[in-house]
Amino acid sequence: MVESVRMAKQKRRSTAAKQRAKARRQQRAAAGERGPEPASPPAAPGRAAATARPARRPQARRPSVRRRSRRTSWAAIGAVLAVVAIFVVMSLTGRKDDTSRGRASPGSIEKLTSIPAATLEAVGAPRLTNVNALPAGTPPIEQDGKPLVLYYGAEYCPFCAVERWPIVVALSRFGTFEGLSSTTSAPPPETLPNTPTVTFHGSTYTSDHVVFSAVETQTRDFTPLETPTPLQQRLFDTYNVEQVTGSSGAIPFVMIGNRYAWAGSQYDPGVLEGKSFDEIVAALQDPSTEIAKQIGGTANVITAMICELTDGQPSEVCSSPVIAEAQAALPKA
């Protein structure tokens, strides 16, 4: 009886062991079919792009981004400047530096320095309102024993360009110019650009009656040209003042000995507008033209001032009725 009980227990243990072994085999077989377990569940199709955080750009690439940004900025600035340059060029159309008006043909300057006396008589003498008498007691202003006529200006100055015309006409009645050359005042956008005229730079003047002292301080392009002499500068600083000329250093400054001084042009610059050098000289030969009346008339007044310095010499010039009339109208100290 005892033996039969023992054998039954062993049989049950053997059957249980077999069942456990079979269960383990089934588990291992199932595990081999599934493969290794993933570390984290895979994302559902289509969600990775939507939920994954964008990869951060490597730090080393940032300088190249800044360089591209700078190149873009400079390109934009360059485009703006190009547009501005186009507009500037368009705005200056028709205002180029045309110096052809100031070219004197052969013989034109000789005609300027020899205007017939009959022509100057015919134009008369206007009353110049901005001529000023120097203070009474102003000491004689002479050089080489002769009364001095001073011109202080610059080639760029349009009003100097205007005033040189009657100065040359008047002084040519007392002496001789050599080396005068034609030019124009400063180019656009300056006032009255390219006004035809002569320049005193490089010229000489010879006279038995007066000394002409001229200085052109700058070229038409504003570069330094001539340095005033100590006498020229002293006269300019002393008499080109508000009390005398009504200005404070303006040019042109003209001084006739110790008698008269003024700053600026003596007639309307508009009469020269659009005219060439040769056209102005041609008009000076005809007393009926406005140019002859303005330039020739102003020259007569300057002639009258110089005749006061020379005691009426030369007589063939200073005894003219027109010159006498102009002298009577001159301002008094």
Secondary structure in CASP SS format (residue, H / E / C, confidence):
PFRMAT SS
TARGET T0000
AUTHOR 0000-0000-0000
METHOD secondary structure of the structure
MODEL  1
M C 1.00
V H 1.00
E H 1.00
S H 1.00
V H 1.00
R H 1.00
M H 1.00
A H 1.00
K H 1.00
Q H 1.00
K H 1.00
R H 1.00
R H 1.00
S H 1.00
T H 1.00
A H 1.00
A H 1.00
K H 1.00
Q H 1.00
R H 1.00
A H 1.00
K H 1.00
A H 1.00
R H 1.00
R H 1.00
Q H 1.00
Q H 1.00
R H 1.00
A H 1.00
A H 1.00
A H 1.00
G H 1.00
E H 1.00
R H 1.00
G C 1.00
P C 1.00
E C 1.00
P C 1.00
A C 1.00
S C 1.00
P C 1.00
P C 1.00
A C 1.00
A C 1.00
P C 1.00
G C 1.00
R C 1.00
A H 1.00
A H 1.00
A H 1.00
T H 1.00
A C 1.00
R C 1.00
P C 1.00
A C 1.00
R C 1.00
R C 1.00
P C 1.00
Q H 1.00
A H 1.00
R H 1.00
R H 1.00
P H 1.00
S H 1.00
V H 1.00
R H 1.00
R H 1.00
R H 1.00
S H 1.00
R H 1.00
R H 1.00
T H 1.00
S H 1.00
W H 1.00
A H 1.00
A H 1.00
I H 1.00
G H 1.00
A H 1.00
V H 1.00
L H 1.00
A H 1.00
V H 1.00
V H 1.00
A H 1.00
I H 1.00
F H 1.00
V H 1.00
V H 1.00
M H 1.00
S H 1.00
L C 1.00
T C 1.00
G C 1.00
R C 1.00
K C 1.00
D C 1.00
D C 1.00
T C 1.00
S H 1.00
R H 1.00
G H 1.00
R C 1.00
A C 1.00
S C 1.00
P C 1.00
G C 1.00
S H 1.00
I H 1.00
E H 1.00
K H 1.00
L H 1.00
T C 1.00
S C 1.00
I C 1.00
P C 1.00
A H 1.00
A H 1.00
T H 1.00
L H 1.00
E H 1.00
A H 1.00
V H 1.00
G C 1.00
A C 1.00
P C 1.00
R C 1.00
L C 1.00
T C 1.00
N C 1.00
V C 1.00
N E 1.00
A E 1.00
L C 1.00
P C 1.00
A C 1.00
G C 1.00
T C 1.00
P C 1.00
P C 1.00
I C 1.00
E E 1.00
Q E 1.00
D C 1.00
G C 1.00
K E 1.00
P E 1.00
L E 1.00
V E 1.00
L E 1.00
Y E 1.00
Y E 1.00
G E 1.00
A C 1.00
E C 1.00
Y C 1.00
C C 1.00
P H 1.00
F H 1.00
C H 1.00
A H 1.00
V H 1.00
E H 1.00
R H 1.00
W H 1.00
P H 1.00
I H 1.00
V H 1.00
V H 1.00
A H 1.00
L H 1.00
S C 1.00
R C 1.00
F C 1.00
G E 1.00
T E 1.00
F E 1.00
E E 1.00
G C 1.00
L C 1.00
S E 1.00
S E 1.00
T E 1.00
T E 1.00
S C 1.00
A C 1.00
P C 1.00
P C 1.00
P C 1.00
E C 1.00
T C 1.00
L C 1.00
P C 1.00
N C 1.00
T C 1.00
P E 1.00
T E 1.00
V E 1.00
T E 1.00
F C 1.00
H C 1.00
G C 1.00
S C 1.00
T E 1.00
Y E 1.00
T E 1.00
S E 1.00
D C 1.00
H C 1.00
V C 1.00
V E 1.00
F E 1.00
S E 1.00
A E 1.00
V E 1.00
E E 1.00
T C 1.00
Q E 1.00
T C 1.00
R C 1.00
D C 1.00
F C 1.00
T C 1.00
P E 1.00
L C 1.00
E C 1.00
T C 1.00
P C 1.00
T C 1.00
P H 1.00
L H 1.00
Q H 1.00
Q H 1.00
R H 1.00
L H 1.00
F H 1.00
D H 1.00
T H 1.00
Y H 1.00
N C 1.00
V C 1.00
E C 1.00
Q C 1.00
V C 1.00
T C 1.00
G C 1.00
S C 1.00
S C 1.00
G C 1.00
A C 1.00
I C 1.00
P C 1.00
F E 1.00
V E 1.00
M E 1.00
I E 1.00
G C 1.00
N C 1.00
R C 1.00
Y E 1.00
A E 1.00
W E 1.00
A E 1.00
G C 1.00
S C 1.00
Q C 1.00
Y C 1.00
D C 1.00
P H 1.00
G H 1.00
V H 1.00
L H 1.00
E C 1.00
G C 1.00
K C 1.00
S C 1.00
F H 1.00
D H 1.00
E H 1.00
I H 1.00
V H 1.00
A H 1.00
A H 1.00
L H 1.00
Q C 1.00
D C 1.00
P C 1.00
S C 1.00
T C 1.00
E H 1.00
I H 1.00
A H 1.00
K H 1.00
Q H 1.00
I H 1.00
G H 1.00
G H 1.00
T H 1.00
A H 1.00
N H 1.00
V H 1.00
I H 1.00
T H 1.00
A H 1.00
M H 1.00
I H 1.00
C H 1.00
E H 1.00
L H 1.00
T C 1.00
D C 1.00
G C 1.00
Q C 1.00
P C 1.00
S H 1.00
E H 1.00
V H 1.00
C H 1.00
S C 1.00
S C 1.00
P H 1.00
V H 1.00
I H 1.00
A H 1.00
E H 1.00
A H 1.00
Q H 1.00
A H 1.00
A H 1.00
L C 1.00
P C 1.00
K C 1.00
A C 1.00
END
